[in-house]
Amino acid sequence: TLTCVTYPAEDGGLDISCTTHWQQQVQETVALLCNIPEASINMSLRRLGGSYGGKLTRGGLVGGACSLAAYLLQRPVRMVVKLETMMEALGKRYATYFDY
């Protein structure tokens, strides 16, 4: 499950709590989508584990969508995407092949 909660900050930036292992990617994505400096985006995360890489690159999608809505509406926004929905939208990991 990928989740994100975004609050508009008083300085015109955003306060984001997102399930991701790569917070800089989420920060860069949100900055591009909202056309605001990365320095005005505050990221806060809890320690994550057990996602087998699923929260490495996909956090930018959820974080970007949630944060763009919060920025445009100037209201807090929460987004929760179930694993089944993410699998339907993005599929699985890239195929790999090994010779032993």
Sequence and secondary structure as in RCSB ss.txt:
>XXXX:A:sequence
TLTCVTYPAEDGGLDISCTTHWQQQVQETVALLCNIPEASINMSLRRLGGSYGGKLTRGGLVGGACSLAAYLLQR
PVRMVVKLETMMEALGKRYATYFDY
>XXXX:A:secstr
 EEEEEEE TTS EEEEE  S HHHHHHHHHHHHT  GGGEEEE       TTTTTSTHHHHHHHHHHHHHHHTS
 EEEEE HHHHHHHH S        
